[in-house]
Amino acid sequence: MTSSAAIDALDVTSATSATSATSATGATGVTGARRGERRWARAGALVGALALAGALGGCGGCPREACGAARPAALPAAPPLPPPPLPPPSRPPLEVRGGEHLAGLHPALERRARLLYERAEEEGVQLRFISGYRPYQLKAGGRRAGRGGAAGAVASWHNFGLAFDVNLQGRAGLGDALKHLREDEARWARVGALAADLGLTWGKQWGQEEIFHFEWHPGQPDAIRAPTLNALKASAEGGDLRAGYRGAWRALQSREGAGDRAEEVSR
């Protein structure tokens, strides 16, 4: 039922009631007129309420879907909240002291060198890299130049990017480290044990002066003597033991066990 139809019905009902009241009372017409006025007042209040209901979205006397009253548009969905920012790293990246000496090493050895450094750091032993790849050269008389490796060698694994040297942080040099070797013995022993777990060969077995030296060359002897050097030279790019030394890495034999636990180290 619409608001207009409701008003028409009220007019008819009120008019009929007023006529009936006048006929029935006769001499009491004044009283009937007053009753009619009150009915008209009530009708006016009802009409006002119906108009207000229609303005708010429905007439109140019929389903809102049938009266076609205007409804407010639905509010748009709120955009999703952005994800929370990632937490900051628990600690900054570890700065490797003397890390420039790792350039030129075999990638597998460089990975082991970094792991040795990090694991020693975690146990309170601070290291510093002091040597890595060193170009091959001969002294007069055909002997190799430089140190680092087993006795009787004609070349060093440093010459092939397969060895590095470290020192304890705080020791001024090799001489200072050897001078304090007794008081630093426990720290050096721990470094040696960590190196062994990574499949590295520790030079201490050849004397205290090689305590700084670590190497990795699976399938090859500790000492590079003439036959081994010739084989490495044959594998080197262009036979050049300096510019082409990385080619000699092809001579390495990957093997499982303590010599080359690549899968274990990569974890």
Order of alpha helices (4+ residues) and beta strands (2+ residues): alpha-alpha-alpha-alpha-beta-beta-alpha-alpha-beta-beta-alpha-alpha
